[in-house]
Amino acid sequence: MKIGEHIKEIRISKGFTQVELSDKSGIAVRTIQRIENGEVTPSIYSLNAIGTALDVKLNEIPVVGNDGKFEFKIVISNLNNLFIDSRMLIKRNWKALILISTFFFGILYFKDLKSLYVNLSDNSTISVSTINCGSKNECDIEFVKKDSKGKVLWKRIIGGTSYDKARQVVRTKDGSYIVVGSTSSFGKGNYDVLVAKVNSNGELLWQKTYGEFLNDYGLRISSVEKNLYQIEANKQICATFNVSNDCFEQQWLFKIDESGIVK
């Protein structure tokens, strides 16, 4: 019997309506309806609250997967069991957990690291990184070009007296390089999108910021059409003029040309 069906059976046997069970457990009527109909799997909190209201231990109810499919569940009746069962789960499966974690983090970080490198036809590379982070408010962006053997051909550091972070670098059609990131050293607000361009010899051609008073973070850059590049960023939106708890981030897309002018 499924957990929702069992809860419904117990509720009816005790003479409770769904509304009465909601009042006693503090769980919304709609949630109870969805649990009993098998539309959702109840959370640990919901199971404990409903079990207390019905005066039963729901963690002792056997759970059967839908249509005979395997269904893995951990149902815990109290906080003490939560820590005990969690430790046991980790102890028995720590090797598998490490392997899975390494795999997923590797995918995520490889994508980010790959975006900080440009491989050239002569096997040389251009890379950007965030350096000189003496504190969270003191970082710079460094361009480095290396030959095929790893010898440094030139370096270029850009940034100001505060926090500057690199996120992605691309090669332009004229053979230069554009990096996108974030800065609190320049611009109008707390953080602004930072975009800078250097030529093939490492000379800074221009450096610009985009954003308003609140926090704006540069994430990615891509070539979208002839001499135009799309910047993907996050823009902070707040209910008031100042940063507060009533803030959220939304995606911000805009295009620039090879001179950094918004189009």
C-alpha positions in Angstrom: 0.0 0.0 0.0 1.3 3.4 -0.9 2.0 5.9 1.9 -0.8 8.3 0.8 -3.4 5.6 0.7 -2.3 4.4 4.2 -2.6 7.9 5.6 -6.1 8.2 4.1 -7.1 4.9 5.5 -6.0 5.8 9.0 -7.6 9.3 8.8 -11.0 7.8 7.8 -10.7 5.1 10.5 -10.2 7.8 13.1 -13.2 9.8 11.8 -11.2 12.8 10.6 -12.0 14.8 7.5 -9.1 16.3 5.5 -9.9 19.7 6.9 -9.8 18.4 10.5 -6.5 16.6 9.8 -5.2 19.9 8.4 -6.2 21.8 11.5 -4.6 19.2 13.9 -1.4 18.8 11.9 -0.8 22.3 10.5 -0.4 20.9 7.0 -2.4 22.6 4.3 -5.5 20.8 3.1 -4.3 20.9 -0.5 -1.0 19.2 0.6 -2.9 16.5 2.4 -5.1 15.9 -0.7 -2.1 15.6 -2.9 -0.4 13.2 -0.5 -3.4 11.0 -0.3 -3.9 11.0 -4.1 -0.2 10.0 -4.5 0.6 13.2 -6.4 3.5 14.0 -4.1 5.8 12.2 -1.7 5.4 13.7 1.8 8.4 15.4 3.4 9.8 14.3 6.7 8.2 17.3 8.4 4.8 16.5 6.9 5.0 12.8 7.9 5.9 13.7 11.5 3.1 16.3 11.7 0.4 14.1 10.2 1.6 11.1 12.3 1.4 13.1 15.5 -2.1 14.3 14.6 -3.2 10.7 13.8 -1.3 9.3 16.8 0.6 6.8 14.6 4.3 6.4 13.7 4.3 6.8 9.9 8.0 5.8 9.6 6.9 2.3 10.4 4.6 2.1 7.4 6.0 0.0 4.5 6.4 1.9 1.3 5.8 0.3 -2.1 7.1 1.9 -5.3 4.7 2.8 -8.1 4.1 0.1 -10.7 6.6 -2.2 -9.1 9.5 0.2 -9.8 12.3 0.5 -7.3 11.8 3.5 -4.9 14.4 4.5 -2.4 13.2 6.4 0.6 14.5 7.4 4.0 11.7 8.2 6.4 12.8 9.5 9.8 10.5 10.0 12.8 12.6 12.5 14.8 15.7 14.6 14.7 17.8 12.1 16.7 17.1 9.4 14.0 18.0 11.9 11.3 21.6 12.2 12.6 21.9 8.5 13.3 20.6 7.4 9.9 22.6 10.0 8.1 25.8 8.9 9.7 25.0 5.3 8.9 24.2 6.1 5.3 27.5 8.0 4.9 29.5 5.3 6.7 28.2 2.5 4.4 28.4 4.5 1.2 31.3 7.0 1.6 33.3 5.7 -1.3 30.3 6.0 -3.7 29.4 9.4 -2.3 32.9 10.7 -2.9 32.9 9.3 -6.4 29.6 10.9 -7.3 30.5 14.2 -5.7 33.8 14.3 -7.6 32.1 13.5 -10.9 29.5 16.3 -10.6 31.9 18.9 -9.2 34.3 18.0 -11.9 31.8 18.7 -14.6 30.8 22.0 -13.1 34.3 23.2 -12.5 35.7 22.0 -15.9 33.1 24.1 -17.7 34.1 27.2 -15.7 37.8 26.5 -16.1 37.5 25.9 -19.8 35.9 29.3 -20.3 39.0 31.0 -18.9 41.3 29.6 -21.6 41.7 30.2 -25.3 43.7 27.8 -27.4 45.4 29.2 -30.4 46.4 27.6 -33.7 50.1 27.6 -32.8 49.4 25.7 -29.6 49.9 28.8 -27.5 47.2 29.7 -24.9 45.6 32.8 -23.5 44.2 32.5 -20.0 42.6 34.8 -17.5 42.5 34.3 -13.7 41.6 36.2 -10.6 44.7 36.9 -8.5 46.0 39.0 -5.6 43.0 38.2 -3.3 44.5 39.4 -0.1 40.9 39.7 1.1 37.4 39.4 -0.4 37.7 43.1 -1.4 41.1 43.0 -3.1 41.4 41.0 -6.3 42.7 41.7 -9.8 42.3 40.1 -13.2 45.4 38.7 -15.0 45.9 37.9 -18.6 48.7 35.4 -19.4 49.9 34.2 -22.8 52.1 31.0 -22.9 53.7 29.2 -25.8 53.3 25.5 -26.6 55.9 24.6 -23.9 54.3 26.6 -21.2 56.7 29.6 -21.3 55.1 32.9 -20.4 55.2 35.3 -23.3 53.5 38.2 -21.6 51.2 39.1 -18.7 48.7 41.9 -18.3 47.0 42.8 -15.0 43.8 44.8 -15.0 41.7 46.0 -12.1 41.5 48.6 -9.4 41.8 48.9 -5.6 38.8 46.7 -4.8 37.4 43.4 -6.1 37.8 42.4 -9.7 36.9 38.9 -10.9 37.3 37.1 -14.3 34.6 34.8 -15.6 35.3 34.2 -19.3 37.6 35.2 -22.1 37.1 34.9 -25.9 39.1 35.7 -28.9 37.8 38.4 -31.3 37.8 38.4 -35.0 40.6 40.9 -35.1 42.9 38.7 -33.0 42.4 40.4 -29.7 40.9 39.1 -26.5 37.9 40.2 -24.5 37.3 39.2 -20.9 34.1 39.5 -19.0 33.7 39.5 -15.2 32.7 41.7 -12.3 34.2 44.7 -10.5 33.7 46.8 -7.4 36.7 49.0 -8.3 34.9 50.9 -11.0 31.4 51.7 -12.2 28.2 53.1 -10.7 27.3 50.6 -8.1 28.4 48.0 -5.5 29.4 45.6 -8.3 29.2 46.2 -12.1 29.8 44.0 -15.1 33.4 44.5 -16.2 34.5 44.0 -19.8 38.1 44.6 -21.0 39.9 44.1 -24.3 43.6 43.5 -24.9 45.4 43.0 -28.2 47.6 40.0 -29.2 50.6 41.7 -27.5 48.8 42.1 -24.2 48.2 45.9 -24.5 45.0 47.1 -22.9 42.8 48.6 -25.6 39.8 49.5 -23.5 38.0 48.7 -20.2 34.3 49.4 -19.6 31.7 48.8 -16.9 28.0 48.2 -17.3 25.3 48.4 -14.6 23.6 50.6 -12.1 23.8 51.2 -8.4 22.9 47.7 -7.2 24.9 44.5 -7.9 25.5 43.5 -11.5 27.7 40.4 -12.3 29.2 39.5 -15.7 29.1 35.8 -16.4 29.7 34.9 -20.0 30.4 36.4 -23.4 29.8 34.9 -26.9 30.1 36.0 -30.5 26.6 36.3 -31.9 27.1 38.0 -35.3 29.6 40.0 -37.2 31.6 42.2 -34.8 28.9 41.8 -32.1 29.2 40.0 -28.8 26.5 39.0 -26.3 27.1 39.5 -22.6 25.2 37.3 -20.2 25.0 38.8 -16.7 22.9 38.8 -13.5 21.2 42.0 -12.5 20.1 42.6 -8.9 16.6 43.9 -8.4 15.5 45.2 -5.1 12.2 46.5 -3.6 14.0 49.6 -2.4 16.9 51.7 -3.7 19.3 50.0 -1.3 20.3 46.4 -1.0 17.9 44.6 1.4 16.3 41.3 2.0 13.8 42.0 -0.7 16.2 41.5 -3.5 16.6 38.9 -6.3 18.7 38.4 -9.4 17.4 38.2 -12.9 19.2 37.4 -16.1 20.5 40.4 -18.1 21.5 40.1 -21.7 23.0 42.8 -23.8 25.2 43.2 -26.9 28.4 45.2 -27.5 30.6 45.7 -30.5 34.4 45.3 -30.5 34.7 48.8 -29.0 32.5 47.9 -26.1 29.6 50.1 -27.2 26.2 48.7 -26.3 24.1 47.9 -29.4 
